[in-house]
Amino acid sequence: MNIIEKVKEQLKLVSPPGTSCDKDIAMAVLMRDPANFASLFNSLHFFKEKIRSEDLVERDSKLASLRFEDMERMKKKGQTLYRDVFKTWVGKYKVHMGIENASAGDPTLAIRTLNYDATEYHIQMAAKQKENRKKWKAEKKKGLTEEEWLRKLEKADSLEMLVTAVLFTGEEWDCARDIKDMIDVPNEYVRWKPSWTLQIINQHEMKKILAMKSNDLKFFKGVIKSSKDSEAMENFIRQHCNTFEISPQIAYITGVMTEMKWLEEQYRNRRNERKEDENMCLAFEEWEKRAITKGMTEGKAEGISEERRRIVMAKYARGYLAVEIAEFLEIGLKEVEDIITAVRT
């Protein structure tokens, strides 16, 4: 067993579980799509050059065609992924990029990502040493220092860059963002603390969501950002539902991540469909019904009436016929027509 295989074997023993819960599975399936992966990293402006999805290579070929059923089988068998998502960008420079998913603050993540990245760099170094050992033996390399010859690594040898980002779907990251924050020694006591900073992508802090290239990510991030505020959610849906289409898969994933069970169940049977051809309004029809139901349970007649009026006019503006609106809301056709007439006059 060579050193790379040994490192990989050791990694299996020391690495904590990766993909295990439903939310982790949903995010791994979402981000293994090269278009979503590229769109996410481009929104961070890490590089001057834009990442093209066709320039991304899946590090684990098994993940390229991964479906929900595959990951659920892995979960049942107790299998986990070393990283949630890991791809190589073959652009002007070769860069390895990983994404870790977190739906809540994770106090272990700073250490875990350090372990992941350090292990990957060690694997790169071991591969370079193996290459040098073989090449130098054949060419009888001269001009090396004693340490270069002993370590089988030249001073000029380089490693390929590695970037790990944390895709956070919770509300507030309340854990350490850097390993130095976990070290219990006052700053004034030392000149320097070891540092390893987490690159956290917080949906609630992102501002240019609608500028993203992937419609699925626009929808996902927009809903995540407004999921705790019903008025913000309503505004997002009604302002943008006709501006782009989404895939059934992202509707399902969004349901899982926001714990909207009705949305999750509505698209469970279509969760492997990745084509962006689903009207965003259709995905949230059930949400509109629930808005009315909520008003009814509160027993406020004027609230019910106002909510009905808003939904009737929103659907009318989208091109729905009065009879379709009445059927959807399960109310009389005359009431719908009266609302439309009153607003238009």
MOGITA-V797238 format. One record per run of one state. SS is the DSSP state (~ for helix, > for strand, _ for the rest). FROM is the first residue (numbers start at 1). TO is the last residue. If there is no record, write none. Layout:
[[SS/FROM/TO] [SS/FROM/TO]]
This chain:
[[_/1/2] [~/3/14] [_/15/21] [~/22/31] [_/32/33] [~/34/44] [_/45/52] [~/53/55] [>/56/58] [_/59/60] [~/61/63] [_/64/67] [~/68/76] [_/77/84] [>/85/90] [_/91/93] [>/94/102] [_/103/108] [~/109/139] [_/140/145] [~/146/151] [_/152/160] [>/161/168] [_/169/177] [>/178/178] [~/179/182] [_/183/186] [~/187/189] [_/190/196] [>/197/197] [_/198/198] [>/199/202] [~/203/205] [_/206/208] [~/209/211] [_/212/214] [~/215/226] [_/227/229] [~/230/240] [_/241/244] [>/245/246] [_/247/247] [~/248/258] [_/259/260] [~/261/266] [_/267/267] [~/268/270] [_/271/277] [>/278/279] [~/280/283] [_/284/284] [~/285/297] [_/298/300] [~/301/317] [_/318/321] [~/322/329] [_/330/332] [~/333/344] [_/345/345]]
